[in-house]
Amino acid sequence: MGKDKLEEIIVENGIIYRLAEDGCYYPQLSLEQKTDYTIGKYGIMRGEYMMKYRRHEYLKMLMDGTWNQYLHGVNEECHREVELAVKRIMEKEGVTEQLKKENPMEWVRRANGIKARVEEAIVNDLLQFNIFH
């Protein structure tokens, strides 16, 4: 009776497996070599959400080496959104350089309040509404 030869490489559920000498298939896991970004608070929050509620996507990105880059992108985008929104709202609500000169404590109070509101909205979008793919 002829011996069936196993394929050296198979792909199952988007994961590449390689046949080892012991006759078992092992997943080809690659470590991220080109991306080693420091992840900030928004990236960390998104990462925790993905690990808990979107585990399949998290594992896929981890195995294909895109996890760190993904979290970095989320973090950068959130920071840009916060910066733009804070600037717009400060202009709209009259939190100006003139106010900063005339009443610095009031300027700080109002600017911090605006930033807190914007960050809360960004976090809600980041986690609840799943604006990132």
C-alpha positions as CSV (number, residue, x, y, z in Angstrom):
1,M,0.0,0.0,0.0
2,G,1.4,3.4,-1.0
3,K,2.2,5.9,1.7
4,D,0.3,9.2,1.3
5,K,2.6,12.2,1.3
6,L,1.4,15.1,3.5
7,E,1.5,18.6,2.1
8,E,4.4,20.6,3.5
9,I,2.4,23.8,4.0
10,I,-1.4,24.2,4.5
11,V,-3.5,27.2,5.1
12,E,-6.5,26.9,7.5
13,N,-8.7,29.8,8.6
14,G,-6.1,32.3,7.3
15,I,-3.3,30.7,9.3
16,I,-0.3,29.1,7.6
17,Y,0.8,25.8,9.0
18,R,4.1,24.0,8.2
19,L,4.7,20.2,8.5
20,A,7.4,19.4,11.0
21,E,9.7,16.4,11.2
22,D,7.4,14.8,13.8
23,G,4.5,14.7,11.3
24,C,2.5,17.5,13.0
25,Y,1.6,20.9,11.6
26,Y,2.6,24.0,13.5
27,P,1.5,27.5,12.8
28,Q,3.9,29.9,11.2
29,L,4.1,32.7,13.7
30,S,6.1,35.7,12.8
31,L,7.4,38.2,15.2
32,E,7.0,41.8,14.2
33,Q,10.4,42.9,13.1
34,K,9.7,46.1,11.3
35,T,7.3,47.7,13.8
36,D,8.2,48.3,17.4
37,Y,6.1,51.3,18.3
38,T,5.5,52.5,21.8
39,I,1.7,52.3,22.3
40,G,-0.1,55.1,24.2
41,K,-3.2,55.1,26.2
42,Y,-5.7,54.9,23.3
43,G,-3.8,52.0,21.7
44,I,-3.7,50.2,25.0
45,M,-7.5,50.7,25.6
46,R,-8.2,49.5,22.1
47,G,-5.9,46.5,22.6
48,E,-7.7,45.5,25.8
49,Y,-11.1,45.8,24.1
50,M,-9.9,43.7,21.1
51,M,-8.4,41.0,23.4
52,K,-11.7,40.8,25.4
53,Y,-14.4,41.2,22.7
54,R,-12.8,40.6,19.3
55,R,-10.4,37.8,20.2
56,H,-10.4,36.3,16.7
57,E,-9.2,39.6,15.1
58,Y,-6.7,40.1,17.9
59,L,-5.2,36.6,17.4
60,K,-5.1,37.0,13.6
61,M,-3.2,40.3,13.8
62,L,-0.9,38.9,16.5
63,M,-0.1,35.9,14.3
64,D,0.4,37.9,11.0
65,G,2.6,40.5,12.7
66,T,0.3,43.5,12.4
67,W,-0.8,43.9,16.0
68,N,1.7,46.6,17.1
69,Q,1.3,48.6,13.9
70,Y,-2.5,48.5,14.3
71,L,-2.4,49.7,17.9
72,H,0.0,52.4,16.9
73,G,-2.3,53.6,14.1
74,V,-5.3,53.7,16.5
75,N,-3.3,55.6,19.0
76,E,-2.1,58.2,16.4
77,E,-5.5,58.7,14.9
78,C,-7.1,59.2,18.4
79,H,-4.5,61.8,19.3
80,R,-5.1,63.7,16.0
81,E,-8.8,63.6,16.6
82,V,-8.5,64.9,20.2
83,E,-6.2,67.7,19.1
84,L,-8.5,68.8,16.2
85,A,-11.6,68.6,18.3
86,V,-10.1,70.5,21.3
87,K,-8.9,73.2,18.9
88,R,-12.4,73.6,17.3
89,I,-14.3,73.6,20.6
90,M,-11.9,76.1,22.2
91,E,-12.5,78.5,19.3
92,K,-16.2,77.9,19.4
93,E,-16.4,78.5,23.2
94,G,-14.1,81.5,23.3
95,V,-11.2,79.9,25.0
96,T,-8.6,82.1,23.4
97,E,-5.0,83.4,23.9
98,Q,-6.6,86.6,25.1
99,L,-8.4,84.8,27.9
100,K,-5.1,83.0,28.6
101,K,-3.4,86.3,29.2
102,E,-6.2,88.0,31.1
103,N,-7.2,85.0,33.3
104,P,-4.9,82.1,33.1
105,M,-6.7,80.0,35.8
106,E,-10.0,80.3,34.0
107,W,-8.3,79.4,30.7
108,V,-6.8,76.3,32.2
109,R,-10.1,75.3,33.8
110,R,-12.0,75.6,30.6
111,A,-9.3,74.0,28.4
112,N,-9.1,71.0,30.7
113,G,-12.9,70.6,30.7
114,I,-13.0,70.7,26.9
115,K,-10.2,68.1,26.7
116,A,-11.9,65.8,29.2
117,R,-15.2,66.0,27.2
118,V,-13.4,65.3,23.9
119,E,-11.4,62.4,25.3
120,E,-14.6,60.8,26.7
121,A,-16.2,61.0,23.3
122,I,-13.1,59.5,21.6
123,V,-13.0,56.6,24.1
124,N,-16.7,55.9,23.5
125,D,-16.1,55.9,19.8
126,L,-13.0,53.8,20.2
127,L,-14.7,51.1,22.3
128,Q,-18.4,51.2,21.9
129,F,-18.9,52.2,18.3
130,N,-15.9,50.3,17.0
131,I,-14.7,53.0,14.6
132,F,-11.5,51.1,13.9
133,H,-11.4,47.9,11.8
